[in-house]
Amino acid sequence: MGGGSILVLAAALALAPLSACSMMDDNVVHRGYIFDEQNVSQVRVGAAAEQVLIVLGSPSTTSTVGGDAWYYISQRVERPAPFLPSHIADQHVYAVYFDKQKKVTRIANYGLEDGKVVDFSSRTTVTGGGENRLLQQLMKQVGNFQMKF
């Protein structure tokens, strides 16, 4: 091997760690609804269900437990390097609640904080009951759909 070949090989080896850092964006996977703050801010109490559908699109799931609600579920999974396991970095459920006339009565943005369901809009922990169990089940189910990449 000549002196020029050794220099090229040394340069390639020196740059290899930098190329791994540039792939970090390839190690982030978004699942479910991708939140757009501009669209989410357009949903207001009193809006018709048709307007919510136009602005946010179809919900990830719906519920009729204790009233009608649409849930938009989002999860961001990250993997620090191609050879390391992935982990859930962020998880949210944006909930839109409707009355019998299909008008928005309440909006919430739930996430997991220290293992408890928290409404990030009001910064309150959801208390026990049907809604809390449903949200915990939704969060758990989203976590079960982890894909190996």
Beta strands, then each sheet from edge to edge (+ up, - down):
strand 1: 28-32
strand 2: 61-63
strand 3: 68-78
strand 4: 87-98
strand 5: 104-113
strand 6: 116-119
strand 7: 124-125
sheet 1: 1+ 3- 2+
sheet 2: 1+ 3- 4+ 5- 6+ 7-
end
